Amino acid sequence: MAWQKKPSFLTPEKVLQKLEKYCAYQERSQLQVENKCREYGMTSEETGQILVDLIQSNFINEERFALAYVKGKFNQKSWGPKKIEIGLKQAGIKKALIDRALSNIIDNQQADKIEKLARKKIRLMGYSIEGSLSELKSQLNFLEQQKVIKYLFQKGYLLDEINKVFC
């Protein structure tokens, strides 16, 4: 699909300045910047030149974006690797870079996060969270255990990892 320039009062130079601020505020992927260029009414040629300028001046760096995304989603939102991977694919990041960024999540960090999230879900179900996770699990019936597992799975953790910690 060819881009058509929308009537705009923004020149490519002004858009470049706006995008420098946009990228300086937070790490951005190339796809996010391309979408922003479309919003500003830039043609594909202008967008390409803007991207080249931003990459050369180090405002855009896909690897840096992937690492920041993984760190933020894992630490702040407690997302698991699968959900993070999907988010990075949607941001236009290549598989090799996704794998490299996800390798920063250490298995014992994942186990700690899964246990913390399981305890949180059990507490929200109305149970006391005192004791070990296996003791807590024994208090739950089968359907309640499945709710906890489903919650952890929706957070993006793999069943193998969930089973190691929760089952």
N, C-alpha and C positions, 0 to 999 in steps of 0.2 A: 504494500500500500504506500503510495507516494504521499509525502507530506506536502501540504499546501500552506503557504504563508498566510496567516490570518492578518487582517488589518490591525496594526499595533503601532504604538508610539515608542516601543522599545527597540533600540538598536542592538545589534549583537554585542557591542561593547558594554552597554548598560546591563544586558542580560548576563554577560560574563561577570560583571561586578556583583550582581545579585546572587549568582550561583557561587561565587567565591565565599560570600557570607553564609549562604545556605550550607556549603560543604564545611566551612570552618566551625559552624555551630555544632555539627554532629557528623560522624562518619556516614558517607553516602555511597551507594553502589552506582555504577555507570547507568544502569537501567533507571534508577530513581532520578538521576540528573537528566537523562534523555526525556523522561516523562515531564519533568519540570520545563525543559526547553519547549516541548510541545504546548504546554500550558501558556507559555510566553509567546507562542506563535512563530517560533523559529523554523526554518526549512531544514531538511535533512543535511544539506551542505553546511549551513551555519551551525547546526547542532554538532556535526562532526568536528568542525574547527574549534568550537567551544570545548568539547571533550578533550581534544588534543592539548589545548592550552591548560585546562585544569589538571590533566595528568602530568604534563611537563612541570607545572608549578607545584606538584605533589598535593593538590587539594583532593584528588581522587586516587585511592589506592585500594584495589579490590582485596588484597590480602589483609591489610589493616582493617578494612570494613568487616571482613569475615571474622577475624579474631575478636573485634569489639562486639560484634553481634552475638557470637557464641558466649563470650564472657558475660555480657549483659543479660541475655535471656536465661542463662543457666543460674547465675547468681541472684538476679533480681526477681525473675518470674518463675524460677524453679522448673523451667522446661527441660525435658529430656532430649537426648540426642536426635531422636527421630523427628520431633516437632521442630527442632532447630534446623535440621537438614531441610525440611520442607520450606521453612521460611527463607533460608538462603537460596534455595532453588528458585523461589518466587522473586527473589531480588536479582536473579540473573547471574548467580555465582556458579562457576564451573565445578564439577564433581571433585576433581583433584584438590582444588582449593578448599572445598567443604570438608573433605576427609582430613586434610592437614589441620584445619581450624578445630575440628571436632576432637582431634587427638589430644588437645589440651585438657579435655575433661578426663580426669583420672578416675579409674574404677571405684576407688574407695570414696571419692567425693560423690560419685553417683549413688553409692550405697547409703551414705549419710543422708543425702537428699531424699532418697526413696523412703528411708525410715522416718525422717522428719515429716514428709508429706502423708505417710500412712498414719502416723500418730495424729496429725492435724485432722484428717478425715474421720478417724475413729472418735476423736473428741467432738467433732461436729455432729456425729451420730448419737451423741449423748452419753458416751462412756467415759470413765476416768482413764487417763493415760498413764497411770502409775504402773511401774513394772516393765519387764522386758516385752519386746514386740511379740514374741511367741506366746506369752501369757495373755496379752491383749487379744491376740488372734483367737485364742481358745474361748474367749468370752463371746465371740461373734458367731452367729449362725452362718450357714452356707451362703445365703443371699447377701448378708452384710459383708462377708469376706469378698464376694464377687463385686460388690459396690466399691470396695477399697481398691481392688485390682483394676477395675474399669477406670476409676479416677486416676490411678497412676499411669495406666496405659494412655489415657487421654492427654496426660501431661507430656507424653512423648517418650516414655521409658519403654524399653523392650521387655517382653514377657520373661526372657531368661534372667535379666537383671532383677525384675520384680520377684520372681520365684526364689532367687538366691537370698533375698532379704526378707521377704514377707512370708514365704511358704516353708 
